[in-house]
Amino acid sequence: MYLDIYIIENLLINYIIISCTSVLIKNPNGFIRKIIGAIIGTIYSVIYLFPRMHFFYTLPSKTIFIITIGLISFIYTDRKGLLKVLTSFILVNIFICGSTYFIIYFTGISDLKISFIIICTYISCQLLKKIYSDITLINHIKEFTKDITISLLGEELKCVALLDSGNLLKDPISKSDVIMVNSNILKKYLPENYNYESVDILLTEKIINNLSEDISARVRIIPYNHATSSKTSMILGVKADYILVDNKKIGNIILGISNFTDENYNAILNPSIIC
C-alpha cells in the first residue's frame, strides 16, 4: 500500500511541477506530454527504493533523466529553446521543492499525508507563478507596442499590438487570454458589414451562420463589462492556433473581434500574456 501512495504522490507532484514550468515559459505542451514526463519522473523516484540500483543516483544519471523529461514534456524549436526549457524546469524544481519543505517545516506537521504534500506543492507553484509574473511584467512595462504574428488555420497574420494592462479579458470557460484585434485582420474569414462593437445572441447566430465550418468551430463568446456601465456585453472571439511574439510561441489565445481603428496598432494585448 505504501508503494501505491508513493507512486501516486510523485506522479501528481511531477505533473504539477511540469505544468507550472509550462505556464511560466508559455510552452504550449499538451496533457499527454505532461503526463508522460510525470511518469518518467515517478519511475526515477521509484528507483530510489532499490539500493542495488545506486548507479542511478549519480549526477550524470540525474542529468540524463532531467534532460529526458525536458525533451518529452515540453515543446522547443532549437537548442536555445531547449536550454531555456531545461533551465526553467530545474529552477522550478528547486523553488517548489525548497518552498514545499519550508511550508512543512513551518507548520511543524510530522505525520505527513499525501494530500498535504500535494497541497504544499500546489501552493508553492502558485506562489512562484505570482512572483515570476510580477518580475517579468516590470521588464515589459516600458514597451508599448509589439509586432506579433497570429497563426490561424495554419495561416500567419501580421499585426502591431498595443500593450495595454487594462485588457484583462479571458474566456470564462477555458480561461484563455483574449487579444483584441481589428476585424480587418480577419476579414478573409469574417462576413462583411457587421458591427462587432455591439454583439448580441441574435447577431452572433447570424455571423456564425455565415462562417466556414473551420472558423465557426473556433468561435467563442466573451462576456465583459464597461467600466462606466453595469450592463454585461459580449465580444465575438475566435480561437487562434497560437501567436508569435519575440520568436516565442504562445498558445491558448482567443482573438476578440472589434471595429476599433488606430493608425499605430491593430491589436491590443495585456503585457502579462507575453511575460
C-alpha positions in Angstrom: 0.0 0.0 0.0 2.9 2.4 0.8 4.3 1.9 -2.7 1.0 2.8 -4.2 0.8 6.0 -2.3 4.4 6.8 -3.0 3.8 6.4 -6.8 0.6 8.5 -6.8 2.3 11.2 -4.7 5.2 11.5 -7.0 3.1 11.3 -10.2 0.9 14.2 -9.0 3.8 16.3 -7.8 5.8 15.8 -11.0 2.7 16.7 -13.1 2.2 19.9 -11.0 5.9 20.9 -11.5 5.8 20.3 -15.2 2.5 22.2 -15.6 3.9 25.1 -13.6 7.0 25.3 -15.8 4.9 25.2 -19.0 2.8 28.1 -17.7 5.7 30.2 -16.7 7.6 29.9 -20.0 4.3 29.9 -22.1 5.1 26.5 -23.5 2.1 25.1 -25.4 2.6 21.5 -24.5 -0.4 19.2 -24.0 -1.7 16.8 -21.4 -0.1 13.8 -23.0 3.4 15.3 -22.9 2.9 16.4 -19.3 1.7 13.0 -18.0 4.5 11.1 -19.8 7.1 13.4 -18.3 5.4 12.9 -14.9 5.5 9.1 -15.3 9.2 9.2 -16.2 9.9 11.3 -13.1 7.9 8.9 -11.0 9.8 5.9 -12.4 13.1 7.5 -11.4 11.7 8.2 -7.9 10.7 4.5 -7.5 14.3 3.5 -8.4 15.4 5.2 -5.2 13.6 2.5 -3.3 16.1 -0.1 -4.6 19.6 0.3 -3.1 21.1 -2.1 -5.6 20.4 0.4 -8.4 22.7 3.0 -6.7 24.4 3.9 -10.1 21.2 5.8 -11.0 21.8 8.2 -8.0 24.9 9.7 -9.6 24.9 13.2 -11.1 25.3 12.0 -14.7 22.2 9.8 -14.3 20.2 12.5 -12.7 21.2 14.9 -15.6 20.1 12.3 -18.2 16.7 11.9 -16.5 16.1 15.7 -16.3 17.1 16.1 -20.0 14.8 13.2 -20.9 11.9 14.7 -19.1 12.5 18.1 -20.7 12.7 16.6 -24.2 9.4 14.7 -23.8 7.4 17.2 -21.7 8.0 20.4 -23.5 8.0 21.9 -27.0 11.0 23.7 -28.4 12.3 24.7 -31.8 16.1 25.0 -31.3 19.0 24.4 -28.9 18.4 27.8 -27.3 14.8 27.0 -26.7 15.7 23.6 -25.2 18.3 25.2 -22.9 15.7 27.7 -21.7 13.2 24.9 -21.0 15.7 22.8 -19.1 17.0 25.7 -17.1 13.5 26.8 -16.2 12.5 23.3 -15.3 15.4 22.9 -13.0 14.8 26.3 -11.3 11.1 25.5 -10.8 12.0 22.2 -9.2 14.5 23.9 -6.8 12.0 26.6 -5.9 9.0 24.3 -5.4 10.9 21.7 -3.5 12.5 24.3 -1.3 9.3 26.2 -0.6 7.3 23.0 0.0 9.8 21.7 2.6 9.7 25.2 4.2 5.9 25.1 4.5 6.1 21.6 6.0 8.9 22.7 8.5 7.0 26.0 9.3 3.7 24.1 10.1 5.6 21.6 12.2 3.4 18.7 11.0 5.4 15.4 11.4 2.8 12.9 10.2 2.6 13.9 6.6 -0.2 12.8 4.4 -0.1 12.6 0.6 -2.8 15.3 0.3 -0.9 17.7 2.5 2.3 17.3 0.5 0.4 17.8 -2.8 -1.3 20.9 -1.4 2.1 22.3 -0.3 3.4 21.7 -3.8 0.4 23.4 -5.4 0.7 26.5 -3.1 4.4 26.7 -3.9 3.6 26.6 -7.6 1.0 29.4 -7.4 3.5 31.5 -5.4 6.2 31.0 -8.0 3.8 32.0 -10.8 2.8 35.2 -9.0 6.5 36.2 -8.3 7.5 35.3 -11.9 4.6 37.3 -13.3 5.4 40.4 -11.3 9.1 40.4 -12.2 8.6 39.8 -15.9 5.8 42.4 -16.1 8.2 45.0 -14.8 10.6 44.1 -17.7 7.9 44.7 -20.3 6.2 47.7 -18.8 8.3 50.2 -20.8 7.4 48.6 -24.1 4.2 50.0 -25.7 3.8 48.0 -28.9 4.9 44.7 -30.3 5.0 43.1 -33.8 3.1 39.9 -33.4 2.2 37.1 -35.8 -1.2 35.3 -35.4 -1.4 31.7 -36.6 -5.0 30.8 -37.6 -5.8 27.7 -39.6 -2.2 27.4 -40.5 -2.0 31.0 -42.0 0.2 33.7 -40.5 -1.4 37.1 -40.0 1.0 40.0 -39.2 -0.1 42.9 -37.0 1.1 45.5 -34.4 -0.3 45.1 -30.9 -0.6 47.8 -28.2 0.5 46.6 -24.8 -2.4 47.5 -22.5 -2.6 46.2 -18.9 -6.2 47.3 -18.9 -7.1 44.4 -21.3 -8.0 41.7 -18.7 -10.4 39.7 -20.8 -10.4 36.0 -20.6 -12.5 33.2 -21.9 -14.7 32.3 -18.9 -14.7 28.6 -19.8 -11.2 27.8 -20.9 -9.6 30.8 -19.1 -7.6 31.5 -22.2 -6.3 35.1 -22.6 -8.1 37.3 -25.1 -6.3 39.6 -27.6 -8.5 42.3 -29.2 -7.9 42.5 -32.9 -9.3 44.8 -35.6 -11.9 42.9 -37.7 -9.8 43.9 -40.8 -7.1 41.5 -39.7 -9.6 38.6 -40.0 -11.6 40.0 -43.0 -10.7 36.9 -45.0 -12.6 34.7 -42.6 -15.5 37.1 -41.5 -18.7 38.2 -43.2 -18.8 41.8 -44.2 -20.9 44.7 -43.0 -21.3 43.6 -39.3 -20.7 45.8 -36.3 -18.6 43.8 -33.9 -18.7 46.5 -31.3 -22.2 45.6 -30.3 -22.8 41.8 -30.4 -25.8 40.0 -29.0 -27.1 36.4 -29.3 -29.1 37.1 -32.4 -26.3 38.8 -34.2 -23.8 36.2 -33.1 -26.0 33.5 -34.6 -26.2 35.4 -37.9 -22.5 35.8 -38.1 -21.8 32.1 -37.2 -24.2 31.0 -40.0 -22.1 32.9 -42.5 -18.7 31.5 -41.3 -16.9 28.5 -42.7 -17.0 25.3 -40.7 -13.4 25.6 -39.7 -13.9 29.1 -38.2 -17.3 28.5 -36.7 -15.9 25.6 -34.7 -13.4 28.1 -33.1 -16.0 30.8 -32.2 -16.1 31.8 -28.5 -18.4 34.3 -26.8 -16.6 36.5 -24.3 -18.8 38.5 -21.8 -17.4 41.8 -20.4 -18.5 44.9 -18.5 -17.8 48.5 -19.4 -16.1 50.5 -16.6 -18.9 53.1 -16.9 -21.8 50.6 -17.1 -23.1 47.7 -15.1 -24.6 46.1 -18.3 -22.9 43.0 -19.5 -21.9 43.0 -23.2 -20.4 40.3 -25.4 -17.4 40.1 -27.7 -17.2 37.6 -30.6 -14.0 35.6 -30.3 -12.1 33.1 -32.5 -9.5 30.7 -31.1 -6.1 31.1 -32.7 -3.6 28.3 -33.2 -1.0 30.5 -31.4 0.6 33.8 -31.5 4.3 34.5 -32.1 5.9 37.4 -30.2 9.7 38.0 -30.0 10.2 34.5 -31.5 8.2 33.0 -28.6 5.2 30.8 -29.5 2.2 31.4 -27.1 -0.8 29.1 -27.2 -4.3 29.3 -25.6 -5.2 32.6 -27.2 -8.6 33.9 -28.2 -8.9 36.7 -30.8 -11.6 39.1 -29.7 -13.0 40.9 -32.8 -13.5 44.6 -32.7 -14.0 47.5 -35.0 -11.6 49.9 -33.3 -9.3 51.9 -35.6 -5.9 53.3 -34.9 -3.1 54.2 -37.2 -0.4 52.9 -34.9 -1.8 49.4 -34.0 -4.5 46.9 -34.9 -4.4 44.7 -31.9 -4.5 45.1 -28.1 -3.0 42.6 -25.6 -2.2 42.5 -21.9 1.6 42.6 -21.3 1.3 39.7 -18.9 0.4 37.4 -21.8 4.0 37.7 -23.2 5.7 37.7 -19.8 
